[in-house]
């Protein structure tokens, strides 16, 4: 067992088996993920070419951004061919700096720009006004279900998050939708772990060589991410939508 006791092995194996209620929650999470896709964009750039376009624009604007969306997940397969990346309808980029002067869909990229405002958080039990919050939206007004926090300043350009960051991003996308009417607010921790595990299982742990070369120095390491993900709860999402 490579140093693992039989008792520990059996416990770990048992924890990986979900009961019927947990399997239902997992199915709900996966269904919620498919409902987060947004519409097609006009004249969108795609694949590696689109990533390089975004990289050049960010450098020109002296700003940093992070590749998000389905393409951020798809690049994590060392056998992925360049033409396969064009299956994704666009290139989604979360911009880390406000007011950098980007035009709508500049370069054919779907830019997610930070916005900050004071929102109202309300629930059945409480109400809080004037809460400062930053969120990310594209030009169509679609708001991401998560935010980010800088751990350090980054050089201008497009950064590729590691596979763990991408899996966590997917988790936080659906977590913001938890509602007693659709998904349980208290989703089982083992279900969340299994959801993230399935996302990671679809990805590899290495990028294709051509992407490594094109974005050398712009890939988060597997052990450290300079940008931390921030999960939004349902009240925050509702507060942002009321603000908009």
BELTAHU-V101599 format. One line per field, one symbol per residue. phi: phi as a letter, one per 20 degrees, with the letter a starting at -180 (. if undefined). psi: psi as a letter, one per 30 degrees, with the letter a starting at -180 (. if undefined). burial: b if it has 24 or more other C-alpha atoms within 12 Angstrom, else e. A space follows every 10 residues. Layout:
BEGIN
phi: ???
psi: ???
burial: ???
END
This chain:
BEGIN
phi: .mneffffff fffffeeeef ffffffffff ffffeefdff dflfeclfgf ffffgfffff elcdbcfcmf ffeffebfef egfffffefa deceeedele mfeglgmnee edefccbddd dcbfdbbcdm efbdcccefe nfdfebcccf ebfdffpedd ffffffffgf ffgeffegbg eccffdfggf ffffffffff ffdedceggf fgffcgnccf ffdbdfcefc eeefffgfff ffff
psi: ghfkleeeee eeeeffjkle eeeeeeeeee eeefgfklll kkhkllaeee eeeeeeeeee ghlklkkaae efeefijfgk kefffffkfa jkkjkfklhg gklkhkggkj kjkkkkljlk kkafflkklh jkkklklaff gkkkglalkk flkklklkkj lleeeeeeee efefeffkkf fekkeikkee eeeeeeeeee fflagkllee eeefhkfgkk lffkkfkkkj kkleeeeeee eee.
burial: eeeeeeeeee eeeeeeeeee ebeebbbbbb ebbeebeeee beebbbbbbb bbbbbbbbee bbbbbbbbbb bbbbbbbeeb ebeebeebbb bbbbbbbeee ebeebbbbbb bbbbbeeebb beeeeeeeee eebbbbbbee eebbbbbbee eeebebbbbb bbbbbbbbbb bbbbbbbbee eebbeebeee bbbbbbebbb eebbbbbbee beeebeebbb eeeebbbbbb bbbbbbbebb bebe
END
